[in-house]
Amino acid sequence: MDDNARTFLERLLGAPGVSGYEQPVQQVVREFAADFADEVSTDTHGNVVATVAPGRPVRLMFDGHCDQLGMVVSHVDDLGFLYFQTVGGWDPQQLVGQRVHVWSSDEPVAGVISRKAIHMLTDDEKKTVVQPKDMWIDIGAADRADAETVVRIGDPVTVQLGMQELRNGLVAGPAMDNRTGVWVVFEAARRANAEGVACSLAVASTVQEEIGLRGARTAAFGIDPQVGIAVDVTHATDCPTIDKRQRGEIGLGEGPVIVRGPNVNPRVGERLRSLAAEKGLPSQTAALGRAASNDANPMQITRAGVATGLVQIPNRYMHSAVETVSLADLDVAADLLAAFACTLSEDDDFVP
């Protein structure tokens, strides 16, 4: 991972001392892509698409969704506390005590999510999982009028970014799902462009995956690829209490996961595995016996169908503020996708 790639990752994940909150993720993506792509555009849905070598007969799409779990302000009470709805699949217990930003029209407003102190909870309340309706966001407002000078109903809220480096090349923080996928696909496109891409490559940072795989549906329809690869996270199983009999053996630092199952074109999957072996890139294999709950799903069934692959980054503690991944897995995934783009040709047949 060179300095450009490292800086891009730090900006996406909000590393300490790195500018991030005042720049939306899609702006960071556009700025990075401008250095290597022939075309960079943003559609009316908000997807950012960067294209390398447009107009070639074979169209390949790489996809990573940029959205993260969040909340939306639904009420401001007389004391100036904010109540919220969740956006995406939160475990409510993860929210208590989180530092957040409320994204107002002017600038992000800092806040904290809380509930009444444990000393004040009844015995029954202590035994019950706290629900979002029993939490609030404190922005330090004096009252409702003060809060409404900086916050409006419908403002989005996200957990405060902050990438923390752990031992052995691991990093932890919110939004690994799926800013890491965005990093992989755009860095792969940059590497493929430098090596000599063999097709027309469109790489997309898509929106609203967490609420119904929506951005990938519109992006894939617009790009109209013959072949596509989605990159997202998957559950690592190398931590306590996980049943490997159902989830498989997926470890951090062991390489990206190449998925097999009905949502994956078998020839695309096999090509990814063969390239990994040929290039000496570590990889893991996982089975998925249903339609994927990620962008590979709408990509595969757009228009008349796309030969779709799914590459996943092992992730501990998904949908929390301490999601944990391996930098080595990201780097290998980018190399693998770049190799795929550099070897794709008109002679390739992906009919099962």
C-alpha positions in Angstrom: 0.0 0.0 0.0 1.7 3.2 -1.2 1.3 6.7 0.3 -1.6 7.6 -2.0 -3.5 4.5 -1.1 -2.8 4.9 2.6 -4.0 8.5 2.5 -7.2 7.6 0.7 -8.0 4.9 3.3 -7.3 7.3 6.2 -9.6 9.9 4.7 -12.4 7.3 4.2 -12.1 6.0 7.7 -11.3 9.2 9.6 -7.8 8.4 10.9 -6.6 10.7 13.8 -5.4 14.0 12.5 -6.7 13.4 9.0 -9.4 15.6 7.5 -12.7 13.8 7.0 -15.8 15.1 8.6 -16.0 18.3 6.7 -15.7 16.4 3.4 -18.5 13.9 2.4 -17.2 10.4 1.5 -18.3 10.8 -2.1 -16.2 14.0 -2.4 -13.2 12.0 -1.1 -13.9 9.3 -3.7 -14.2 11.8 -6.6 -11.0 13.5 -5.7 -9.1 10.2 -5.5 -10.6 8.9 -8.8 -9.8 12.1 -10.7 -6.1 11.2 -10.7 -6.5 8.0 -12.7 -10.0 7.7 -14.3 -10.9 9.0 -17.8 -14.4 9.9 -16.6 -15.8 10.6 -13.1 -19.5 11.3 -12.6 -22.2 11.4 -9.9 -25.7 10.2 -10.8 -29.0 11.6 -9.4 -29.1 8.8 -6.8 -25.7 9.9 -5.4 -23.6 7.0 -6.8 -20.1 8.0 -7.9 -18.8 6.2 -11.0 -15.3 6.4 -12.3 -14.5 4.9 -15.7 -11.2 3.7 -17.1 -11.0 3.2 -20.8 -14.6 3.9 -21.7 -16.1 2.6 -24.9 -14.4 -0.8 -25.1 -16.7 -3.7 -26.0 -16.2 -5.6 -22.7 -17.7 -3.6 -19.7 -16.6 -4.6 -16.2 -18.1 -3.1 -13.0 -16.5 -3.0 -9.6 -18.8 -2.1 -6.7 -18.4 -1.0 -3.1 -21.1 0.7 -1.1 -20.1 3.9 0.8 -23.0 4.2 3.2 -22.7 3.2 6.8 -25.3 2.6 9.5 -26.7 5.7 11.0 -29.7 7.5 12.5 -32.1 10.3 11.6 -33.4 13.0 13.9 -37.2 12.5 14.4 -38.0 14.8 17.3 -36.5 17.6 19.5 -38.0 17.9 23.0 -38.5 21.0 25.1 -35.2 20.5 26.8 -33.3 20.4 23.5 -32.6 16.6 23.5 -32.8 14.8 20.1 -34.7 11.6 19.5 -34.0 9.5 16.5 -34.9 6.6 14.2 -32.2 4.1 13.2 -31.1 3.7 9.6 -29.9 0.2 9.0 -29.5 -2.9 11.2 -28.2 -1.6 14.5 -27.8 -3.7 17.7 -29.3 -1.1 20.1 -26.8 -2.0 22.8 -24.1 -0.6 20.5 -25.5 2.9 20.6 -25.4 3.8 24.3 -22.5 6.1 25.0 -21.5 6.7 21.4 -20.1 10.0 20.2 -21.9 11.1 17.1 -22.2 13.9 14.5 -25.5 15.3 13.4 -25.1 16.3 9.8 -26.9 19.7 9.6 -26.9 21.9 6.5 -24.1 24.1 7.7 -21.6 21.9 9.6 -21.6 18.7 11.6 -22.9 19.1 15.2 -21.2 17.0 17.9 -23.4 15.0 20.3 -23.5 11.9 22.5 -26.1 9.2 22.7 -27.2 8.4 26.2 -29.9 7.1 28.5 -30.5 7.6 32.3 -27.7 6.4 34.5 -27.6 2.8 35.7 -28.1 4.0 39.2 -31.6 5.2 38.2 -32.7 2.1 36.3 -35.3 -0.1 37.8 -34.5 -3.8 38.3 -36.7 -4.7 35.3 -35.0 -2.0 33.2 -31.6 -3.4 34.0 -32.7 -6.8 32.7 -34.1 -5.4 29.4 -32.2 -4.6 26.2 -32.4 -0.8 25.8 -34.4 0.3 22.7 -33.7 3.4 20.6 -36.9 5.0 21.8 -35.3 5.1 25.3 -32.2 6.9 24.2 -31.5 10.5 23.1 -28.8 12.6 21.6 -27.4 15.4 23.8 -25.8 18.2 21.8 -25.5 20.5 24.8 -28.5 22.6 23.8 -30.1 24.9 26.4 -33.6 24.1 25.1 -35.6 23.3 21.9 -35.1 26.8 20.5 -31.4 26.5 20.9 -31.2 23.0 19.4 -33.3 24.1 16.4 -30.8 26.8 15.5 -28.4 24.1 14.4 -30.5 20.9 13.9 -33.6 20.1 11.8 -35.9 17.1 11.8 -34.6 14.6 9.2 -30.9 15.5 9.7 -28.8 12.3 9.4 -26.6 11.2 12.3 -23.5 9.0 12.2 -21.2 7.5 14.9 -18.0 9.6 15.0 -15.3 8.2 12.7 -11.9 7.2 14.1 -9.6 4.5 12.8 -7.6 3.0 15.5 -4.5 0.8 14.7 -4.2 -2.4 16.6 -1.4 -5.0 16.6 -0.4 -7.1 13.6 -1.7 -4.8 11.0 -5.3 -4.7 12.2 -7.4 -1.5 12.3 -10.7 -0.9 14.2 -13.4 1.7 14.0 -16.9 2.4 12.6 -17.7 2.3 8.8 -15.4 -0.5 7.9 -18.7 -1.7 6.4 -18.2 -0.7 3.8 -15.7 2.1 3.4 -13.1 -0.7 3.1 -15.0 -2.1 0.0 -15.0 1.4 -1.5 -11.2 1.6 -0.9 -10.6 -1.8 -2.5 -12.5 -1.2 -5.7 -11.1 2.3 -6.4 -7.6 1.3 -5.5 -8.0 -1.8 -7.7 -9.0 0.4 -10.6 -6.0 2.7 -10.0 -3.7 -0.3 -10.0 -5.3 -1.8 -13.1 -5.0 1.5 -14.9 -1.3 1.7 -14.1 -0.8 -1.9 -15.3 -2.9 -1.7 -18.5 -6.5 -2.5 -18.1 -7.9 -4.8 -20.8 -11.5 -3.7 -20.8 -13.8 -0.8 -20.0 -13.7 -0.6 -16.2 -16.4 1.3 -14.3 -15.9 1.4 -10.6 -18.8 2.6 -8.4 -19.1 3.9 -4.9 -22.8 3.1 -4.3 -25.3 4.5 -1.8 -28.1 3.1 0.4 -27.0 -0.6 0.5 -27.9 -0.7 4.2 -31.5 0.1 3.5 -32.2 -2.2 0.5 -29.3 -2.5 -1.9 -30.7 0.6 -3.7 -27.7 2.4 -5.1 -26.1 -0.7 -6.8 -29.4 -1.3 -8.6 -29.4 2.1 -10.3 -25.6 2.1 -10.8 -25.6 -1.3 -12.5 -28.5 -0.4 -14.7 -26.7 2.7 -15.9 -23.3 1.1 -16.4 -24.8 -2.0 -18.1 -21.8 -4.3 -17.5 -21.4 -7.8 -18.8 -19.2 -8.8 -15.8 -19.3 -7.3 -12.3 -17.6 -7.8 -8.9 -19.0 -6.5 -5.6 -16.8 -6.0 -2.6 -18.2 -5.9 0.9 -17.3 -7.2 4.3 -18.2 -10.6 5.8 -18.2 -12.0 9.4 -14.8 -13.1 10.6 -15.1 -16.2 12.7 -11.7 -16.0 14.4 -13.0 -14.6 17.7 -15.0 -16.1 20.6 -18.6 -17.5 20.5 -18.8 -17.9 16.7 -20.1 -21.2 15.3 -17.7 -22.1 12.5 -19.8 -25.0 11.5 -22.3 -22.6 10.1 -20.1 -19.6 9.3 -17.0 -21.3 8.1 -13.4 -20.6 9.1 -12.8 -17.0 8.1 -9.7 -15.2 9.7 -8.4 -11.7 9.6 -5.1 -11.5 7.7 -5.8 -14.7 5.8 -6.8 -13.0 2.6 -10.1 -11.8 1.1 -13.0 -14.2 0.9 -14.1 -15.4 -2.6 -17.7 -16.6 -2.4 -19.3 -19.6 -4.0 -23.1 -20.0 -4.3 -26.1 -19.1 -6.5 -25.4 -15.4 -6.3 -22.0 -15.9 -8.0 -21.3 -16.8 -11.6 -19.2 -20.0 -11.3 -16.8 -19.0 -14.0 -16.2 -15.6 -12.4 -15.6 -17.2 -9.0 -13.2 -19.8 -10.5 -11.3 -17.1 -12.4 -10.8 -15.1 -9.1 -9.5 -18.2 -7.3 -7.2 -19.1 -10.2 -5.8 -15.6 -10.3 -5.2 -15.6 -6.6 -3.3 -18.9 -6.9 -1.3 -17.7 -10.0 -0.3 -14.4 -8.3 0.5 -16.0 -5.0 -2.3 -14.0 -3.2 -3.8 -15.5 -0.1 -7.5 -16.0 -0.3 -10.3 -17.8 1.6 -13.5 -19.4 0.3 -17.0 -19.2 1.8 -20.3 -20.7 0.8 -23.6 -18.7 0.4 -26.7 -20.7 -0.4 -29.0 -17.8 -1.1 -29.2 -14.4 -2.7 -26.6 -12.2 -1.1 -27.6 -9.4 1.3 -25.2 -7.1 -0.4 -24.7 -5.4 -3.8 -23.9 -8.6 -5.6 -27.6 -9.3 -5.4 -29.0 -6.4 -7.6 -25.9 -6.5 -9.8 -26.5 -10.1 -10.8 -30.1 -9.5 -11.9 -29.9 -6.1 -13.5 -31.2 -5.9 -17.1 -30.6 -9.3 -18.7 -28.2 -10.4 -16.0 -24.5 -9.8 -15.1 -21.8 -12.5 -14.6 -21.2 -11.5 -11.0 -18.5 -12.2 -8.5 -18.4 -11.5 -4.8 -15.2 -10.7 -2.8 -15.5 -10.0 0.9 -13.2 -8.5 3.5 -13.2 -10.4 6.9 -14.6 -8.2 9.6 -15.0 -8.7 13.3 -17.8 -7.1 15.2 -19.9 -6.0 12.2 -22.4 -3.2 12.6 -20.6 -1.7 15.6 -18.3 1.2 16.3 -15.3 -1.1 16.6 -15.4 -3.1 13.4 -12.0 -4.7 12.9 -10.3 -5.6 9.7 -6.8 -6.4 8.4 -4.9 -4.0 6.2 -3.2 -6.9 4.5 -6.6 -8.3 3.4 -7.5 -4.9 1.8 -4.2 -4.8 -0.1 -4.5 -8.3 -1.4 -8.2 -7.7 -2.5 -7.1 -4.7 -4.5 -4.4 -6.7 -6.2 -6.8 -9.5 -7.0 -9.4 -7.2 -8.6 -6.7 -5.4 -10.6 -5.5 -8.7 -12.0 -9.0 -9.6 -13.0 -9.4 -6.3 -14.9 -6.1 -6.6 -16.6 -6.8 -10.1 -17.9 -10.4 -9.8 -19.0 -10.9 -9.9 -22.8 -13.6 -10.4 -25.5 -12.7 -14.1 -25.7 -13.8 -14.8 -22.2 -17.1 -16.7 -21.9 -18.9 -16.6 -18.6 -22.0 -18.5 -19.6 -22.3 -21.2 -16.8 
